[in-house]
Amino acid sequence: MANYFGSWRSNHFKPRDLDAFIEWAGSIKGTDWAEENGLVVLYQDDADGGLPSIRMNDDDEVEIDFLVEFGAHVASDSVAIIMEIGSEKLRYLVGTATAIRGAAEGEDGPETIQISLEDIYERAEAAWPGVEVTPASI
């Protein structure tokens, strides 16, 4: 079995609360961040990890849904984009992009839109009915 190697980063976006974002980002294993003119960017700090799944809580590791926690830190008048690409020994190439708009006052939570490289198969089949579309994998 091959290992998955992924890379990810966000765009620059406005956080809901800069101090709360910095504290949260510092607790997420495998991440780093930067701030400039009130906008922040979040990215991986190691070479082979996909999106993080661990937050440090004191000395304990806690499994998290990264996109849910991340979304809570996006301002309602901003959109954060997380892009991830990766491969498993070039047998499989994957890529996703997730857009997250922070929740406005009175809304239940952030809104998300997600696309995947895999979406191309459905679009090609719809554009050219009856033409064979084979997967880019082994």
N, CA, C and O of each residue as an XYZ file, in Angstrom:
552
protein
N       0.833     -1.173      0.000
C       0.000      0.000      0.000
C       0.885      1.246      0.000
O       1.850      1.331      0.761
N       0.555      2.198     -0.846
C       1.318      3.434     -0.949
C       0.791      4.476      0.032
O      -0.351      4.396      0.486
N       1.618      5.434      0.346
C       1.226      6.520      1.228
C       0.673      7.690      0.431
O       1.083      7.931     -0.705
N      -0.247      8.404      1.026
C      -0.798      9.619      0.432
C       0.078     10.797      0.840
O       0.419     10.947      2.013
N       0.436     11.625     -0.124
C       1.180     12.839      0.140
C       0.369     14.011     -0.382
O       0.074     14.090     -1.574
N       0.013     14.908      0.503
C      -0.830     16.033      0.120
C      -0.217     17.364      0.493
O       0.648     17.456      1.364
N      -0.687     18.388     -0.184
C      -0.295     19.766      0.105
C      -1.558     20.616      0.115
O      -2.486     20.356     -0.652
N      -1.604     21.633      0.978
C      -2.780     22.475      1.067
C      -2.401     23.861      1.549
O      -1.346     24.073      2.146
N      -3.299     24.802      1.270
C      -3.168     26.177      1.759
C      -4.493     26.898      1.571
O      -5.380     26.421      0.864
N      -4.613     28.045      2.209
C      -5.793     28.889      2.015
C      -5.403     30.122      1.215
O      -4.225     30.382      0.969
N      -6.411     30.866      0.819
C      -6.185     32.201      0.294
C      -6.032     33.151      1.482
O      -6.052     32.717      2.634
N      -5.881     34.427      1.206
C      -5.896     35.443      2.264
C      -7.355     35.824      2.503
O      -8.077     36.135      1.555
N      -7.788     35.803      3.743
C      -9.178     36.099      4.077
C      -9.220     36.858      5.395
O      -8.243     36.907      6.142
N     -10.388     37.453      5.660
C     -10.566     38.208      6.894
C     -11.101     37.274      7.973
O     -12.142     36.646      7.784
N     -10.395     37.175      9.110
C     -10.910     36.351     10.203
C     -11.987     37.094     10.984
O     -12.009     38.324     11.019
N     -12.875     36.332     11.605
C     -13.935     36.898     12.453
C     -13.303     37.661     13.619
O     -13.727     38.770     13.943
N     -12.293     37.065     14.243
C     -11.589     37.654     15.390
C     -10.127     37.231     15.251
O      -9.804     36.052     15.397
N      -9.252     38.181     14.972
C      -7.848     37.866     14.688
C      -7.185     37.126     15.844
O      -6.503     36.125     15.622
N      -7.372     37.597     17.067
C      -6.727     36.941     18.213
C      -7.221     35.508     18.402
O      -6.428     34.610     18.686
N      -8.527     35.294     18.245
C      -9.079     33.936     18.381
C      -8.551     33.035     17.264
O      -8.250     31.865     17.503
N      -8.438     33.573     16.044
C      -7.903     32.786     14.939
C      -6.456     32.378     15.217
O      -6.088     31.221     15.013
N      -5.641     33.317     15.677
C      -4.223     33.030     15.952
C      -4.097     31.950     17.021
O      -3.279     31.039     16.892
N      -4.905     32.049     18.076
C      -4.869     31.027     19.137
C      -5.267     29.665     18.577
O      -4.604     28.662     18.844
N      -6.358     29.628     17.795
C      -6.827     28.367     17.208
C      -5.786     27.798     16.247
O      -5.441     26.620     16.338
N      -5.284     28.621     15.331
C      -4.324     28.147     14.329
C      -3.072     27.587     15.000
O      -2.488     26.618     14.515
N      -2.661     28.190     16.109
C      -1.496     27.698     16.838
C      -1.712     26.342     17.483
O      -0.751     25.666     17.848
N      -2.969     25.939     17.626
C      -3.264     24.653     18.259
C      -3.441     23.517     17.247
O      -3.560     22.357     17.643
N      -3.460     23.831     15.961
C      -3.705     22.823     14.930
C      -2.381     22.238     14.460
O      -1.517     22.955     13.953
N      -2.229     20.921     14.635
C      -0.993     20.243     14.233
C      -0.794     20.339     12.730
O      -1.724     20.122     11.954
N       0.433     20.668     12.327
C       0.781     20.673     10.911
C       0.418     21.942     10.171
O       0.390     21.954      8.940
N       0.135     23.030     10.913
C      -0.238     24.275     10.238
C       0.679     25.427     10.628
O       1.359     25.394     11.653
N       0.671     26.432      9.785
C       1.304     27.708     10.070
C       0.401     28.777      9.483
O      -0.491     28.464      8.695
N       0.611     30.014      9.845
C      -0.241     31.091      9.373
C       0.586     32.352      9.231
O       1.690     32.458      9.766
N       0.031     33.305      8.501
C       0.640     34.626      8.371
C      -0.489     35.642      8.331
O      -1.616     35.326      7.948
N      -0.168     36.876      8.737
C      -1.155     37.957      8.751
C      -0.541     39.181      8.101
O       0.626     39.504      8.323
N      -1.355     39.863      7.287
C      -0.914     41.111      6.668
C      -2.140     41.982      6.409
O      -3.087     41.558      5.747
N      -2.110     43.195      6.936
C      -3.192     44.169      6.732
C      -4.564     43.627      7.124
O      -5.555     43.897      6.446
N      -4.624     42.870      8.204
C      -5.901     42.355      8.696
C      -6.386     41.096      8.006
O      -7.427     40.555      8.378
N      -5.650     40.615      7.001
C      -5.995     39.362      6.332
C      -5.026     38.286      6.794
O      -3.865     38.571      7.087
N      -5.507     37.046      6.858
C      -4.667     35.929      7.273
C      -4.653     34.866      6.184
O      -5.545     34.808      5.337
N      -3.635     34.036      6.220
C      -3.528     32.868      5.351
C      -3.094     31.710      6.234
O      -2.276     31.890      7.137
N      -3.629     30.534      5.983
C      -3.302     29.336      6.749
C      -2.748     28.306      5.776
O      -3.287     28.138      4.683
N      -1.679     27.617      6.158
C      -1.068     26.638      5.269
C      -0.363     25.567      6.080
O      -0.127     25.731      7.277
N      -0.031     24.474      5.421
C       0.624     23.377      6.122
C       2.076     23.728      6.388
O       2.696     24.465      5.621
N       2.615     23.199      7.478
C       4.008     23.456      7.792
C       4.881     22.220      7.638
O       6.056     22.238      8.004
N       4.312     21.145      7.095
C       5.122     19.969      6.808
C       4.899     19.580      5.354
O       3.928     20.013      4.733
N       5.784     18.778      4.819
C       5.788     18.529      3.374
C       4.849     17.427      2.918
O       4.593     17.325      1.718
N       4.327     16.608      3.796
C       3.590     15.446      3.306
C       2.220     15.251      3.941
O       1.680     14.145      3.905
N       1.661     16.277      4.506
C       0.377     16.091      5.170
C      -0.790     16.613      4.355
O      -0.663     17.584      3.609
N      -1.924     15.956      4.508
C      -3.157     16.481      3.953
C      -3.751     17.462      4.948
O      -3.058     17.930      5.851
N      -5.031     17.777      4.788
C      -5.671     18.683      5.735
C      -5.535     18.135      7.152
O      -5.633     16.926      7.360
N      -5.311     19.004      8.117
C      -5.103     18.547      9.492
C      -6.346     17.898     10.079
O      -7.473     18.184      9.675
N      -6.110     17.020     11.040
C      -7.218     16.374     11.741
C      -7.003     16.339     13.248
O      -7.778     15.722     13.978
N      -5.940     17.008     13.712
C      -5.605     16.989     15.141
C      -5.431     18.417     15.663
O      -4.735     19.233     15.058
N      -6.071     18.700     16.785
C      -5.866     19.945     17.518
C      -5.282     19.581     18.867
O      -5.709     18.615     19.500
N      -4.308     20.356     19.302
C      -3.724     20.140     20.616
C      -4.569     20.867     21.652
O      -4.858     22.055     21.509
N      -4.965     20.141     22.700
C      -5.715     20.696     23.814
C      -4.883     20.426     25.050
O      -4.905     19.321     25.591
N      -4.142     21.441     25.503
C      -3.110     21.274     26.516
C      -2.109     20.257     25.973
O      -1.477     20.519     24.950
N      -1.945     19.111     26.623
C      -1.006     18.103     26.128
C      -1.714     16.966     25.404
O      -1.074     15.988     25.017
N      -3.024     17.081     25.218
C      -3.802     16.023     24.581
C      -4.069     16.352     23.119
O      -4.278     17.508     22.754
N      -4.057     15.305     22.286
C      -4.428     15.447     20.884
C      -5.918     15.147     20.751
O      -6.399     14.128     21.246
N      -6.649     16.046     20.073
C      -8.088     15.903     19.894
C      -8.382     15.836     18.405
O      -7.966     16.716     17.651
N      -9.101     14.792     17.968
C      -9.495     14.706     16.563
C     -10.545     15.764     16.272
O     -11.449     16.001     17.072
N     -10.409     16.403     15.100
C     -11.328     17.482     14.740
C     -11.793     17.336     13.300
O     -11.187     16.622     12.501
N     -12.879     18.027     12.988
C     -13.292     18.245     11.600
C     -12.713     19.611     11.249
O     -13.281     20.646     11.597
N     -11.588     19.602     10.564
C     -10.832     20.825     10.311
C     -11.673     21.896      9.625
O     -11.661     23.051     10.049
N     -12.399     21.532      8.576
C     -13.154     22.538      7.825
C     -14.249     23.179      8.669
O     -14.530     24.366      8.508
N     -14.871     22.419      9.561
C     -15.895     22.977     10.445
C     -15.255     23.978     11.401
O     -15.754     25.093     11.550
N     -14.165     23.599     12.045
C     -13.501     24.512     12.980
C     -12.951     25.726     12.238
O     -13.078     26.854     12.714
N     -12.349     25.504     11.088
C     -11.801     26.596     10.288
C     -12.905     27.585      9.913
O     -12.722     28.796     10.037
N     -14.037     27.076      9.459
C     -15.145     27.924      9.039
C     -15.650     28.856     10.121
O     -16.138     29.947      9.826
N     -15.536     28.436     11.371
C     -15.986     29.272     12.486
C     -15.136     30.526     12.637
O     -15.538     31.459     13.332
N     -13.969     30.569     12.000
C     -13.062     31.707     12.126
C     -13.099     32.648     10.928
O     -12.348     33.622     10.891
N     -13.956     32.376      9.951
C     -14.044     33.218      8.756
C     -15.110     34.289      8.971
O     -16.226     33.981      9.387
N     -14.771     35.536      8.690
C     -15.722     36.637      8.828
C     -16.858     36.476      7.820
O     -16.676     35.892      6.751
N     -18.024     36.998      8.173
C     -19.198     36.838      7.315
C     -19.098     37.629      6.017
O     -19.820     37.335      5.064
N     -18.224     38.622      5.959
C     -18.057     39.394      4.728
C     -16.775     39.006      3.992
O     -16.197     39.807      3.258
N     -16.348     37.767      4.203
C     -15.132     37.258      3.570
C     -15.347     35.812      3.147
O     -16.193     35.112      3.704
N     -14.585     35.375      2.171
C     -14.622     33.981      1.726
C     -13.214     33.412      1.825
O     -12.267     33.954      1.254
N     -13.095     32.325      2.550
C     -11.826     31.602      2.638
C     -11.891     30.444      1.649
O     -12.910     29.764      1.534
N     -10.801     30.235      0.950
C     -10.682     29.118      0.012
C      -9.560     28.217      0.515
O      -8.439     28.674      0.739
N      -9.869     26.941      0.691
C      -8.844     25.947      1.034
C      -8.662     25.056     -0.187
O      -9.620     24.452     -0.668
N      -7.432     24.976     -0.687
C      -7.125     24.080     -1.802
C      -6.183     22.997     -1.314
O      -5.208     23.265     -0.611
N      -6.497     21.753     -1.707
C      -5.647     20.620     -1.350
C      -5.412     19.785     -2.599
O      -6.337     19.497     -3.359
N      -4.161     19.407     -2.792
C      -3.794     18.482     -3.867
C      -2.965     17.371     -3.260
O      -2.316     17.563     -2.232
N      -2.983     16.208     -3.893
C      -2.184     15.113     -3.375
C      -2.155     13.941     -4.326
O      -2.828     13.918     -5.356
N      -1.348     12.966     -3.942
C      -1.236     11.769     -4.770
C      -0.843     10.586     -3.907
O      -0.313     10.729     -2.804
N      -1.121      9.424     -4.449
C      -0.684      8.166     -3.857
C       0.184      7.492     -4.914
O      -0.323      6.780     -5.781
N       1.495      7.720     -4.837
C       2.464      7.153     -5.790
C       2.070      7.387     -7.250
O       2.349      6.552     -8.111
N       1.435      8.499     -7.524
C       0.952      8.861     -8.850
C      -0.052      7.870     -9.420
O      -0.407      7.951    -10.596
N      -0.512      6.933     -8.592
C      -1.607      6.045     -9.021
C      -2.906      6.815     -9.023
O      -3.751      6.631     -9.899
N      -3.062      7.674     -8.044
C      -4.259      8.489     -7.903
C      -3.833      9.924     -7.649
O      -2.999     10.183     -6.781
N      -4.394     10.843     -8.391
C      -4.192     12.264     -8.144
C      -5.524     12.818     -7.647
O      -6.574     12.545     -8.229
N      -5.475     13.581     -6.594
C      -6.700     14.161     -6.051
C      -6.506     15.653     -5.838
O      -5.393     16.138     -5.637
N      -7.603     16.348     -5.888
C      -7.572     17.777     -5.617
C      -8.964     18.254     -5.277
O      -9.943     17.866     -5.913
N      -9.040     19.103     -4.265
C     -10.314     19.704     -3.898
C     -10.096     21.183     -3.617
O      -9.003     21.611     -3.248
N     -11.141     21.934     -3.798
C     -11.162     23.343     -3.402
C     -12.473     23.557     -2.659
O     -13.544     23.198     -3.148
N     -12.375     24.145     -1.477
C     -13.546     24.412     -0.656
C     -13.597     25.904     -0.364
O     -12.635     26.474      0.151
N     -14.708     26.530     -0.690
C     -14.940     27.934     -0.366
C     -15.841     27.985      0.866
O     -16.847     27.279      0.941
N     -15.471     28.826      1.825
C     -16.230     28.949      3.070
C     -16.526     30.421      3.321
O     -15.610     31.236      3.431
N     -17.812     30.757      3.410
C     -18.224     32.106      3.803
C     -18.661     32.024      5.252
O     -19.514     31.213      5.612
N     -18.074     32.865      6.070
C     -18.409     32.860      7.488
C     -19.870     33.190      7.727
O     -20.493     33.902      6.938
N     -20.409     32.675      8.806
C     -21.816     32.889      9.152
C     -22.047     34.338      9.569
O     -21.250     34.920     10.305
N     -23.143     34.906      9.090
C     -23.559     36.242      9.503
C     -24.388     36.127     10.781
O     -24.803     35.035     11.167
N     -24.617     37.242     11.416
C     -25.431     37.279     12.638
C     -26.765     36.586     12.397
O     -27.474     36.917     11.446
N     -27.113     35.623     13.256
C     -28.388     34.929     13.154
C     -28.373     33.693     12.264
O     -29.343     32.935     12.255
N     -27.293     33.471     11.513
C     -27.205     32.269     10.672
C     -26.677     31.107     11.495
O     -25.956     31.310     12.473
N     -27.036     29.880     11.100
C     -26.638     28.687     11.844
C     -25.138     28.424     11.798
O     -24.550     28.039     12.809
N     -24.526     28.621     10.671
C     -23.107     28.333     10.544
C     -22.609     28.780      9.189
O     -23.384     29.294      8.382
N     -21.337     28.594      8.928
C     -20.778     29.019      7.649
C     -21.367     28.223      6.484
O     -21.832     27.096      6.652
N     -21.336     28.832      5.308
C     -21.767     28.162      4.083
C     -20.532     27.701      3.328
O     -19.501     28.373      3.339
N     -20.643     26.546      2.667
C     -19.497     26.026      1.917
C     -19.908     25.611      0.510
O     -21.054     25.242      0.251
N     -18.944     25.684     -0.374
C     -19.049     25.157     -1.735
C     -17.777     24.345     -1.953
O     -16.689     24.799     -1.601
N     -17.899     23.154     -2.526
C     -16.709     22.336     -2.746
C     -16.729     21.748     -4.152
O     -17.767     21.311     -4.648
N     -15.555     21.748     -4.782
C     -15.378     21.083     -6.067
C     -14.175     20.159     -5.965
O     -13.318     20.317     -5.096
N     -14.133     19.201     -6.866
C     -13.088     18.196     -6.860
C     -12.576     17.976     -8.279
O     -13.301     18.203     -9.247
N     -11.336     17.538     -8.399
C     -10.831     17.155     -9.718
C     -11.675     16.041    -10.319
O     -11.805     15.942    -11.539
N     -12.250     15.200     -9.460
C     -13.101     14.106     -9.930
C     -14.341     14.602    -10.675
O     -14.937     13.859    -11.454
N     -14.729     15.860    -10.436
C     -15.907     16.420    -11.108
C     -15.760     16.438    -12.624
O     -16.760     16.480    -13.340
N     -14.529     16.406    -13.119
C     -14.302     16.474    -14.563
C     -14.926     15.288    -15.292
O     -15.364     15.441    -16.432
N     -14.980     14.124    -14.677
C     -15.550     12.948    -15.335
C     -17.031     13.163    -15.650
O     -17.481     12.892    -16.764
N     -17.776     13.647    -14.670
C     -19.204     13.903    -14.870
C     -19.417     14.999    -15.915
O     -20.315     14.896    -16.751
N     -18.602     16.032    -15.870
C     -18.755     17.116    -16.845
C     -18.415     16.651    -18.256
O     -19.086     17.037    -19.212
N     -17.372     15.818    -18.397
C     -17.004     15.310    -19.723
C     -18.095     14.395    -20.274
O     -18.439     14.482    -21.452
N     -18.642     13.517    -19.428
C     -19.716     12.618    -19.868
C     -20.960     13.402    -20.278
O     -21.639     13.032    -21.236
N     -21.262     14.487    -19.556
C     -22.425     15.307    -19.904
C     -22.187     16.094    -21.198
O     -23.108     16.282    -21.992
N     -20.956     16.548    -21.403
C     -20.641     17.347    -22.597
C     -20.583     16.495    -23.856
O     -20.952     16.959    -24.935
N     -20.118     15.246    -23.728
C     -19.931     14.379    -24.891
C     -20.572     13.010    -24.652
O     -19.864     12.021    -24.463
N     -21.909     12.946    -24.658
C     -22.603     11.673    -24.392
C     -22.152     10.588    -25.377
O     -21.970     10.833    -26.570
N     -21.984      9.399    -24.836
C     -21.623      8.247    -25.672
C     -20.129      8.111    -25.922
O     -19.697      7.100    -26.476
N     -19.335      9.085    -25.535
C     -17.887      8.994    -25.714
C     -17.294      8.403    -24.432
O     -17.663      8.810    -23.330
N     -16.386      7.454    -24.578
C     -15.804      6.811    -23.401
C     -14.906      7.762    -22.624
O     -14.022      8.404    -23.191
N     -15.139      7.843    -21.337
C     -14.319      8.647    -20.422
C     -13.729      7.684    -19.408
O     -14.465      7.085    -18.624
N     -12.421      7.527    -19.411
C     -11.769      6.601    -18.479
C     -11.079      7.367    -17.365
O     -10.666      8.508    -17.575
N     -10.942      6.774    -16.184
C     -10.337      7.473    -15.050
C      -8.811      7.599    -15.194
O      -8.151      6.748    -15.789
N      -8.283      8.685    -14.633
C      -6.839      8.903    -14.598
C      -6.277      8.251    -13.348
O      -5.844      8.930    -12.417
N      -6.291      6.925    -13.341
C      -5.758      6.155    -12.216
C      -5.370      4.774    -12.723
O      -5.715      4.379    -13.837
N      -4.652      4.059    -11.886
C      -4.230      2.708    -12.245
C      -5.174      1.716    -11.604
O      -5.007      0.508    -11.773
